[in-house]
Amino acid sequence: MKITIINGTMRKGSTHHCADAVMQQLNKYDETEVTEFFLPKDMPNFCIGCYSCFYNGEHTCPHNEYIKPIVNAILESDLIVLTSPVYAFDVSGQMKTFLDHLCYMWLSHRPNPKMFDKIALTISTTAGAGLGHTQKTMKSSLKYWGVKKIFSYATPVSAMKWSDVSEKKKEKIDKDTKALAAKIAKSVKNAQKLHNPLFRSFFFNLMKGMQKKNDWNKTDRNHWESLGWLNGNKPF
Ligand SMILES: Cc1cc2nc3c(=O)[nH]c(=O)nc-3n(C[C@H](O)[C@H](O)[C@H](O)COP(=O)(O)O)c2cc1C
């Protein structure tokens, strides 16, 4: 199983420990090949809003040297993992700025068909609150990239660092991640057979109607045309 993890922090703290626990469990089901990125080291720039990815293609992003290897790894994976601690009731700034760079591949622009059978996992920890918002931010991107199934693990740890997390909590994380890994392994194995998310089919068709009328962005329109999606070809 090929896995790409994008960590929304450089810190190997509570969030990373949760991700690590899932990885260790997944290894019991299948041989895993994990590629890990740490933000901001592996993608240090803010999106500058130049719109070049939208209009001229993603290779023209001024930060393509950072974005391209991450996207390539994602596209080659069976499982995509996004992790972030809760900062100010949301993802870390570095995770958000990474997600900003990938808006070009939302269903409303140029979705990559390789995403359509992928499984994803979002992981976040918090001292006390904000997990809902944080998970939603990461899940929205995955959903609009067209990922088929999204799992999530979110837990309050009542601590600022992993060494302060109680033994009871650590045991719970072990137990939870064991159960979660079993479900993820099963989904990855059967990814092609899993049913298509209803929202994705609905939204894809809505966007198809929009792309048929698209005279404002040739790059987006050419993408849909070249894949035959405007002439009856169905990706799922
Ligand atoms: C800048 C910053 C902002 C934070 N914001 C929140 C918050 O809004 N709510 C909360 O309960 N904890 C907040 N925390 C605590 C972390 O979410 C929590 O300690 C988390 O488990 C840290 O994960 P890590 O060990 O992987 O870095 C914040 C921590 C930092 C450093």
The ligand as an SDF file (V2000), in Angstrom:
LIG
                    3D

 31 33  0  0  0  0  0  0  0  0999 V2000
   -0.4810   28.2590   17.9490 C   0  0  0  0  0  0  0  0  0  0  0  0
   -1.3150   27.2260   18.6470 C   0  0  0  0  0  0  0  0  0  0  0  0
   -2.6810   27.3640   18.6330 C   0  0  0  0  0  0  0  0  0  0  0  0
   -3.4860   26.4280   19.3050 C   0  0  0  0  0  0  0  0  0  0  0  0
   -4.8370   26.5660   19.2640 N   0  0  0  0  0  0  0  0  0  0  0  0
   -5.6180   25.7180   19.9650 C   0  0  0  0  0  0  0  0  0  0  0  0
   -7.0430   25.8840   19.9770 C   0  0  0  0  0  0  0  0  0  0  0  0
   -7.6000   26.7420   19.3000 O   0  0  0  0  0  0  0  0  0  0  0  0
   -7.7750   25.0450   20.7490 N   0  0  0  0  0  0  0  0  0  0  0  0
   -7.1860   24.0640   21.5180 C   0  0  0  0  0  0  0  0  0  0  0  0
   -7.8970   23.3760   22.2160 O   0  0  0  0  0  0  0  0  0  0  0  0
   -5.8440   23.8420   21.4650 N   0  0  0  0  0  0  0  0  0  0  0  0
   -5.0560   24.6410   20.7200 C   0  0  0  0  0  0  0  0  0  0  0  0
   -3.6740   24.4410   20.6860 N   0  0  0  0  0  0  0  0  0  0  0  0
   -3.1070   23.2370   21.3260 C   0  0  0  0  0  0  0  0  0  0  0  0
   -2.8050   22.1010   20.3140 C   0  0  0  0  0  0  0  0  0  0  0  0
   -3.8890   21.9450   19.4110 O   0  0  0  0  0  0  0  0  0  0  0  0
   -2.5810   20.7510   20.9780 C   0  0  0  0  0  0  0  0  0  0  0  0
   -1.6460   20.8430   21.9890 O   0  0  0  0  0  0  0  0  0  0  0  0
   -2.1630   19.7010   19.9480 C   0  0  0  0  0  0  0  0  0  0  0  0
   -2.3380   18.4140   20.4900 O   0  0  0  0  0  0  0  0  0  0  0  0
   -0.7100   19.8920   19.5070 C   0  0  0  0  0  0  0  0  0  0  0  0
   -0.3950   18.9290   18.5440 O   0  0  0  0  0  0  0  0  0  0  0  0
    1.1370   18.5060   18.2690 P   0  0  0  0  0  0  0  0  0  0  0  0
    1.6630   17.8890   19.5490 O   0  0  0  0  0  0  0  0  0  0  0  0
    1.0310   17.4960   17.1630 O   0  0  0  0  0  0  0  0  0  0  0  0
    1.8840   19.7230   17.8790 O   0  0  0  0  0  0  0  0  0  0  0  0
   -2.8670   25.3410   20.0020 C   0  0  0  0  0  0  0  0  0  0  0  0
   -1.4800   25.2070   19.9800 C   0  0  0  0  0  0  0  0  0  0  0  0
   -0.7000   26.1380   19.3200 C   0  0  0  0  0  0  0  0  0  0  0  0
    0.8050   25.9750   19.3000 C   0  0  0  0  0  0  0  0  0  0  0  0
  1  2  1  0
  2  3  1  0
  2 30  2  0
  3  4  2  0
  4  5  1  0
  4 28  1  0
  5  6  2  0
  6  7  1  0
  6 13  1  0
  7  8  2  0
  7  9  1  0
  9 10  1  0
 10 11  2  0
 10 12  1  0
 12 13  2  0
 13 14  1  0
 14 15  1  0
 14 28  1  0
 15 16  1  0
 16 17  1  0
 16 18  1  0
 18 19  1  0
 18 20  1  0
 20 21  1  0
 20 22  1  0
 22 23  1  0
 23 24  1  0
 24 25  2  0
 24 26  1  0
 24 27  1  0
 28 29  2  0
 29 30  1  0
 30 31  1  0
M  END
$$$$
